[in-house]
Amino acid sequence: MTKVLVVDDDFMVAKLHSRCVSAMDGFTVVGVAHSGAEALRAAELLRPDLVLLDVYLPDMDGIRVLRELRAAEERVAGTEDRHTVDALFITAARDAGVIRAALRAGALHYLIKPFNRAALQEQLRHVASVRTRFDELAEQGEARQADVDQIFGPRPPGSRELPKGLAAPTAELVERTLREHPSGLSATECAESGSLSRVSARRYLEFFADTGRAEVTLRYGGTGRPERRYRWIG
């Protein structure tokens, strides 16, 4: 379960963001803060995994809040109290310098108000995916370049160039189908869910597997033949 701290000086906006987070499987709101000082105190007490952070706060800007959080992490680095928190900015600030400062401070992403509910939920899914990949990499002990590209690379669906013969709308359909079935699907199941041919579904699934956005596992059935199953991890 990903614990979220919502930080916004507008009480109604904070409530809306909290509702959106609470509606997502695997996420829970552990606290709400309306100023930078409140955010820092809440982060120390509640130890959230993710902070939804506004730039415009009454006492200090959100960039400074994130820098203070990073400084606090460094002070306890290497101790049993070490705890890391991710940050997603949700703000009306459009200044390029502010956006760059957020990136340099270590923000995972930056959403400009106003935005629709789906945009926030997509970023929350991305956060969950990144956290899962880091857990898996910690178990592996080392990363492949595909793992690194998956974490640092482009995030929007269809942002990577598709090979000849594959179409972006179909790629997005297959991606959406996989996202809706987090336990994984076979090519046949994906084809049925997305109203595609099995051959077509298999081509897109293999493309996602080759580019590190889908994980392939083998399941053995009564025939003794292994069935390839695909799970979205990108």
N, C-alpha and C positions, 0 to 999 in steps of 0.2 A: 504494500500500500504506500503510495507516494503522499507524503504530508505536505500540505501547501499553506503558506502564509500569504494573505492578500493585503497589499499595502496601497491605499488610495485615500486622498484627503476628502473625497466626496463619499458620504455615507451610502447613498443610493447606488452609486457605481460599484462600490466595494461589495454591496449586497448582491448586485447582479452578477459580478464576477464569481462570487462565492457560490451562487446557485449553479452557474455553469460548470464550475469545477466539481461540485458535489454530484452533478448528474452524470459524471464520467466514471465508468468502472475503474477501480484501482486508484482513485484519488479521494482524498478527504481534506477538508479545510480544518486546520488546527487552530487558526487564529486570524484576526483582522486588526490592522493598525492603520491609523490615519495621519501619522507624522513619522519623520525619520527616526526620532528618538524612540517612539513606541515600537517601530519596526525592529530596531536594534535590540531592545529589551525583549521583545517577543521571540526574536530569533535565538537569543541566548537561552531563554527559558524553554521554548517549545521545540527547538532543534528541528526545524522543517527541512524537507528535502528540496523544496522549490519555493521561491518567492516571486509572486506576481507584483511587479514594482512599477509605480508611477514615477515620472521624473519630477513633476511639480508637487512638492510637499511644503507645508507651511514653515518648517524650521530648517530643512536642508534638502538639497535635491537628491533624487534617487541614485544618481551616479555616485555621490559621496556615500550614500548608504551602502551600496554594493562594495565600494572600496573599503569601508569600515568592516564589512562582513569578511572580506578577503584578508584584511589585516588581522582580524580576530582568529581566523583559521591558521594563519602563519604562527601566531603566538603559541598555539597548542600543537603545532605540527610535531609528529613523532611521539605524542603522548596518548594515553587512553582516552582523553577528552576530545581528541581530534574528530571534527565533524565538518563535512563539506556541504555546501548548499548551492543549488543552481538558481539562476535568476532569469526571468522572462519579463522584459519591459512591456508595459501596456500604458501608452501615454499619447497625449496630443502633440508632444514636442516633435517638430519636423526638421529642426536645424541639423544640417549635416555634421557639424562639430559635435553636437550632443550624441548623435547616432554613433559616430566613430568612438567617442568616449565610452559609450555603453559597451561597444564591442571590445575595446581595449581593457575595460574593467572585468570582462569575463562573462558578459551576458550570452545566454544561449540563442536568443532571438529578440526581435523588437517589433511589436505590433503598434501601428499608428491608429489612434481613435479618429473617427468611428470605424468599427469593423463588425462583421457579422459573427454570430455565435460559432459557426462552423470553422472560422479562421482560428479562433482561440482553441477550440477542441482539437484541431489539426496539430497545433503547436504542443498541446498537452500530450497527444499521442507520440509526437516526436521526442518529447522529454522522456516518456516511458520507454521508448525504444532505445534511446541513448543510454539510459541507466541500465537497461537489461544487457546491452552489448558490453558495457564496462564490467558488469558482473561476470559475464561469460569470458571476457578477456582476462580478468583476474584469475579465473580458474585455469585458462589456457597457459598463462604465464607470459605469452608474447603475442604480438599482433601481426597479421599479414597486411600488405598494402591495401587490399580490398576492405579490411576492417577499418583502417584509418580513413580511407575515402568515404566509407559509409557514415562515419561520425562527422568528418569535416567537410564533406562534399555538399553539393546542391541538395536542397530538401524538397522543393515543390515537385509533385507528380509530373512525370514526363520531361523533367528538366535535362536528363541525360539523353544524348543522341541515340535514336533507335536505329538498329541495323536495317538494311534494305529489306522490304517485305513486311515490316511491322508498322502498325499505325498507332499514333498517339491515343486516339479515342479508345481503341481496344485495349491498349496497355493500361490506361486509366481504369477501364472496366475490370480487368483482371486484378489490378492492384486493389481496387475497392472491394472486390469479392474476397480476396485474401484477408484484407483488414477486418472484414465482417465475420471471419471464421478464424479467430486467433489460435485455435488448436491445430489448424492446418487442413489442407485439402489435397486430394489426389487430382490428377488432370481430368479424370472423368467427372468428379464432383464439382470441380471448378467450371467445367464446360456446362454442366447442368444448371448450376447456380447463375451463370452469366449468359445462358442461352447461346453458347458458342459450340463449335465442333470440338471434339476432343483433340484433334491434331492442332487446331489453332490455339486452344488453351495451353497445350503442352509447349508450343513454341514460345509463348510469352512467359510461361512459368520458368522455362529453362533460361530465358534471357535474364529474368530477375535473379535467378540463382547464380548465373555467371557473373553478374555485376554486384553480387553481395547483398542484394536487397531481399532475397528469400533464402530460407534455410531448407535444405533437402534432407529428409530422413527416409529410411527404408522400413517398411512394415511387411512382415511375412504373413500370408494368409493360408487358407487350406490347400491351395494349389502348389505351395512351396516356392512360388515365384515372388520375389520382393516387389512391393508396390512403392513407387516414389511418392512421397507426400511433401507438400510445400507449405512453409509457414512464413508469413511476412515479418521481416525484422528491420526493414529499411525505414 
